[in-house]
Amino acid sequence: MPELPEVETIRRGLSPLIIGEVIKDVFIEKDTLGLLAGSLSLDDFKNTFIGSQIEEISRHGKYLVFSLNNGFLWIVHLRMTGQIVWTAAEDPPLNYQRAYISFESGYDLRWADLRKFGTWQITTDILELQKKLGPEPLDAEFSVAYLRQLIKNRTTPIKSLLLDQHFVAGLGNIYVDEALYQARIRPDTPSGQLSTRAITKLRESCYSVLERAIEYGGASFSDYVDAYGDEGAAHMHVQVFRRDGKACYRCGTIIQKIRLAGRGTHFCPKCQRASRRHVS
């Protein structure tokens, strides 16, 4: 699933292309109408969209938010295999293309989704989205004090907590594994056992891992492409994710993989030792 770096890369790519564009038409395949997340019929969606102008594109966690000049917000979630790509109208369809928005300028915003889990939603109140999400690791609100309060007295494994979007917005399986490795914290460590020093390391690691992934344009382990349809390069620079059976770059120990929170979880058993009471 695309995480914060991938969605932010798409936002940055689309921003200079799409702001000011006027929507000419909307097409969604009949068997992909679930894309609208049950919020509107296709006719109502078209009536809201056609003729409106895109004023801004922002991001909240893993969500893209397009602000229209008629007061509506178009909220997009890529889920597992969603792609949103800017193309000329005459360009051939994308693989697994399910929908597109055409603009008066002669360009399209194409939607492809192999598994059809992605969603589009129309709203007038961003609070509907914000109230579901915790702070992002790139925000000042994601502080040591916030993390200390979040994990207090919890026995939940730290990875499980970081994956919960209600607590931390934007992190997913790739970058949680990477941040925990950088902070030298084993993923199954009970959250409440982390010391203040470990929490500080974890906060710093979350920030730096995400920033580095954004610099590389996101990770294309599977279906992710940017706004131009190009793959990112962050997957070429991971330290532990999907490197099970290979040597740790830091110490040479073989990277292990376990199941945690229903997800494949990668770590170095030497650099990320199990702790009885706290992580120093």
HELIX and SHEET records of a PDB file:
HELIX    1   1 LEU A    4  ILE A   18  1                                  15    
HELIX    2   2 LYS A   30  LEU A   36  5                                   7    
HELIX    3   3 LEU A   42  PHE A   49  1                                   8    
HELIX    4   4 LEU A  127  GLN A  130  1                                   4    
HELIX    5   5 VAL A  144  ILE A  151  1                                   8    
HELIX    6   6 ILE A  158  LEU A  163  1                                   6    
HELIX    7   7 ASN A  173  GLN A  182  1                                  10    
HELIX    8   8 SER A  191  GLN A  193  5                                   3    
HELIX    9   9 THR A  196  GLU A  215  1                                  20    
HELIX   10  10 ALA A  234  HIS A  237  5                                   4    
SHEET    1   A 4 ILE A  23  ILE A  28  0                                        
SHEET    2   A 4 GLN A  97  PHE A 103 -1                                        
SHEET    3   A 4 TYR A 107  ASP A 113 -1                                        
SHEET    4   A 4 GLY A  82  ALA A  88 -1                                        
SHEET    1   B 4 ILE A  54  HIS A  60  0                                        
SHEET    2   B 4 TYR A  63  LEU A  68 -1                                        
SHEET    3   B 4 LEU A  73  HIS A  77 -1                                        
SHEET    4   B 4 THR A 119  THR A 123 -1                                        
SHEET    1   C 2 GLN A 256  LEU A 260  0                                        
SHEET    2   C 2 ARG A 263  PHE A 267 -1                                        
END                                                                             
